[in-house]
Amino acid sequence: MKKNSPNDLLDEAIQLLETKRDLELILMKRELNGLFESLKPINIVKNTFRKVIASTDLKEGIVNTAIGVASGFMVKNILFRKTHNPFKLIARGILQTVTTGVVATNSDKIKSNSQKIFHAVLSTLTKRKKVNPESEVHAKEKIIASEPY
């Protein structure tokens, strides 16, 4: 076995440090490229858009606002059709704004109540459509009896 001279140990240490420096330089370049990519305007917009899409609160807020605006628009157009009266125009704008605000803030209650009403109407319609089996048999007999032979 050969003894390592101080120069050999120093050369080996220098070699290890140079390898470490090269690896760290490569890693730093990769991180810097990633930083440059993330700072490009298109990537900033994409990332922001992804965050907005992922946000459920924002989705619900947009839906609630859309429902409010639609209901305000409908109320405005139903109550005040085409008019040139300045007082009615002002009242129409105020009513639309108030309706939009009220519906947008209470949209959860409105959704739940409208679902209840929809289910109640649907259940009454399905109850009315249910036919008594005996009356169905009598209806078929009437159809058969009325057919000419």
C-alpha positions as CSV (number, residue, x, y, z in Angstrom):
1,M,0.0,0.0,0.0
2,K,1.3,3.3,-0.9
3,K,1.2,6.2,1.5
4,N,-0.6,9.3,0.4
5,S,1.6,12.3,0.3
6,P,0.2,15.6,1.4
7,N,0.1,16.7,-2.3
8,D,-1.9,13.7,-3.2
9,L,-4.4,14.4,-0.4
10,L,-4.6,18.0,-1.5
11,D,-5.2,17.0,-5.1
12,E,-7.9,14.6,-4.1
13,A,-9.6,17.2,-1.9
14,I,-9.4,19.7,-4.7
15,Q,-11.0,17.2,-7.1
16,L,-13.9,16.5,-4.7
17,L,-14.5,20.2,-4.2
18,E,-14.5,20.8,-8.0
19,T,-17.0,18.0,-8.5
20,K,-19.2,19.4,-5.7
21,R,-19.0,22.8,-7.3
22,D,-19.9,21.4,-10.7
23,L,-23.0,19.6,-9.3
24,E,-24.1,22.7,-7.4
25,L,-23.7,24.8,-10.5
26,I,-25.9,22.4,-12.5
27,L,-28.5,22.5,-9.8
28,M,-28.4,26.3,-9.6
29,K,-28.8,26.5,-13.3
30,R,-31.8,24.3,-13.2
31,E,-33.4,26.3,-10.4
32,L,-32.6,29.5,-12.3
33,N,-34.2,28.2,-15.5
34,G,-37.3,27.2,-13.4
35,L,-37.4,30.7,-11.9
36,F,-37.2,32.3,-15.4
37,E,-39.9,30.0,-16.7
38,S,-42.2,30.8,-13.7
39,L,-41.6,34.6,-14.2
40,K,-42.7,34.6,-17.9
41,P,-45.9,36.5,-18.2
42,I,-47.8,33.6,-19.9
43,N,-46.8,31.3,-17.1
44,I,-47.9,33.8,-14.5
45,V,-51.3,34.1,-16.2
46,K,-51.6,30.3,-16.5
47,N,-50.7,29.7,-12.8
48,T,-53.1,32.5,-11.7
49,F,-55.9,31.0,-13.8
50,R,-55.3,27.5,-12.4
51,K,-55.5,28.9,-8.9
52,V,-58.7,30.8,-9.7
53,I,-60.3,27.6,-11.2
54,A,-59.3,25.6,-8.2
55,S,-60.9,28.0,-5.8
56,T,-64.4,26.8,-4.9
57,D,-65.3,30.0,-3.0
58,L,-64.7,32.0,-6.2
59,K,-66.8,29.6,-8.3
60,E,-69.7,29.9,-5.9
61,G,-69.3,33.7,-5.8
62,I,-69.4,33.9,-9.6
63,V,-72.5,31.7,-9.7
64,N,-74.2,33.7,-7.0
65,T,-73.4,36.9,-8.7
66,A,-74.5,35.6,-12.1
67,I,-77.8,34.5,-10.6
68,G,-78.2,37.9,-8.9
69,V,-77.5,39.8,-12.1
70,A,-79.9,37.6,-14.2
71,S,-82.7,38.0,-11.7
72,G,-82.2,41.8,-11.5
73,F,-82.2,41.9,-15.3
74,M,-85.4,39.9,-15.4
75,V,-87.2,42.0,-12.8
76,K,-86.2,45.1,-14.6
77,N,-87.5,43.9,-17.9
78,I,-90.6,42.4,-16.6
79,L,-91.8,45.3,-14.4
80,F,-90.6,48.2,-16.5
81,R,-90.7,47.3,-20.2
82,K,-89.9,50.0,-22.7
83,T,-90.4,53.3,-21.1
84,H,-89.2,56.8,-21.6
85,N,-90.4,58.2,-18.3
86,P,-87.3,59.4,-16.4
87,F,-88.8,58.4,-13.0
88,K,-89.5,54.9,-14.2
89,L,-86.0,54.7,-15.7
90,I,-84.5,55.6,-12.3
91,A,-86.8,53.2,-10.5
92,R,-85.9,50.5,-12.9
93,G,-82.2,51.0,-12.3
94,I,-82.6,51.1,-8.5
95,L,-84.8,48.0,-8.5
96,Q,-82.4,46.1,-10.7
97,T,-79.5,47.0,-8.4
98,V,-81.4,46.1,-5.2
99,T,-82.7,42.8,-6.7
100,T,-79.2,41.9,-7.9
101,G,-77.7,42.6,-4.4
102,V,-80.4,40.7,-2.5
103,V,-80.4,37.7,-4.7
104,A,-76.6,37.5,-4.8
105,T,-76.3,37.7,-1.0
106,N,-79.1,35.2,-0.3
107,S,-78.6,32.9,-3.3
108,D,-78.0,29.8,-1.0
109,K,-81.4,30.3,0.6
110,I,-83.0,30.9,-2.7
111,K,-81.4,27.8,-4.2
112,S,-82.6,25.6,-1.3
113,N,-86.1,27.0,-1.4
114,S,-86.4,26.6,-5.1
115,Q,-85.2,23.0,-4.9
116,K,-87.9,22.3,-2.3
117,I,-90.5,23.9,-4.5
118,F,-89.3,22.0,-7.5
119,H,-89.3,18.6,-5.7
120,A,-92.8,19.4,-4.3
121,V,-94.2,20.2,-7.8
122,L,-92.4,17.2,-9.2
123,S,-93.8,14.8,-6.6
124,T,-97.4,16.1,-7.1
125,L,-97.1,15.7,-10.9
126,T,-95.8,12.1,-10.5
127,K,-98.7,11.4,-8.0
128,R,-101.2,12.7,-10.6
129,K,-99.7,10.5,-13.3
130,K,-100.0,7.4,-11.3
131,V,-103.1,5.6,-12.6
132,N,-105.3,3.2,-10.7
133,P,-104.7,-0.2,-12.2
134,E,-108.4,-1.0,-12.3
135,S,-109.1,2.2,-14.3
136,E,-106.3,1.3,-16.7
137,V,-108.0,-2.1,-17.4
138,H,-111.3,-0.3,-17.9
139,A,-109.7,2.1,-20.3
140,K,-108.2,-0.7,-22.4
141,E,-111.6,-2.5,-22.5
142,K,-113.3,0.7,-23.7
143,I,-110.7,1.0,-26.5
144,I,-111.2,-2.6,-27.5
145,A,-115.0,-2.2,-27.4
146,S,-114.9,0.9,-29.5
147,E,-112.8,-0.6,-32.3
148,P,-114.8,-1.6,-35.4
149,Y,-114.4,-5.2,-36.5
